[in-house]
Amino acid sequence: MRNIFVVLGLALVAGTPAAADTIFVSNEKDNTVTVLDSKSLSVIKTIPVGKRPRGIAISPDFKEVLVCVGDDDQLDVIDTTTLEVVRRMDTGPDPELLDIDHKGERVYVANEDDGYVTVLERVSGKVLAEIEVGVEPEGMSVAPDDKIVAATSEATSMAHIIDTTTFEVKANILVDTRPRVATFTQDGKHVWVSAEIGGTVAIIDASTYKIVKKLHFEIAGVRPELIQPMGIVFSKDGKQAFVAIGRANRIAVIDTATYETTNYILTGQRPWHMALSGDGSKLYTANGLTNDLTVIDIATLKAEKSVPVGRLPWGVAVKPD
């Protein structure tokens, strides 16, 4: 009899479905954040936020999602349990992208309209610094050791390295036209910067601030001017990089050891920003012109499904199960 109960218990455990990640998508035109269940890909809730939500990030403790609300000059803070906007933080003009340090203490915001990076205390919203960078800053990435931050400025075609202790700009690095996103590798040795109009990704040494490699993309049957690199995400093991190629409607897959592009994955129209699932097995892309989210399987590098979200989806953040 005891063995029967053991078997039944194991069967019940095996049959219990795994918990789902929660996916948050900012919809620039709808002024909402769509919340989806990663297992069913059904919409859990649509959260009203301020005007023109774009950059979105989740705190290291996964308790809050912060959304750049560009036309309201603020961050809307969503509680990931209640799925409600619980507070707002003033950021300065037109926040576009943001990143949070790994302790969850500071928020770094690119203010596109005034050429500054604003540093906020996450809990209080207190402004700690306003750092002048180039014209139209957008990209924002905190290094793994939290000692430096990389920002980009679209109109000056530069990446900027900022010291997080002194809040001084340590280096200004010329990249190709209209840099959008900066993303540090997991080991912190390099920062990758996408240039939308230049059509390249610059790989910058994070200690010398020199460009060590520049990636170019060629897609059969796609006009070069449609190859517009945007979001950059690394696989969980760091062996692959995924670059959204904008109006080419694809994600480029890059071997980070050889810097070779190994694949292009077709998605919805104009993939913009992306995020990995909690276990690293899926990649979620926000497709601005088809108003949907594409799910890509990392093991097969195949797009599995696209699901509707709001209008002009821009950014993605994931709360692991």
Secondary structure, DSSP 8 states (H G I E B T S, - for coil): -HHHHHHHHHHHHHHS-----EEEEEETTTTEEEEEETTT--EEEEEE-SSSEEEEEE-TTSSEEEEEEGGGTEEEEEETTTTEEEEEEE-SS-EEEEEE-TTS-EEEEEETTTTEEEEEETTT--EEEEEE-SSSEEEEEE-TTSSEEEEEETTTTEEEEEETTT--EEEEEE-SSSEEEEEE-TTSSEEEEEETTTTEEEEEETTT--EEEEEE---TTS-GGG-----EEE-TTSSEEEEE-GGG-EEEEEETTT--EEEEEE-SSSEEEEEE-TTSSEEEEEETTTTEEEEEETTTTEEEEEEE-SSSEEEEEEE--
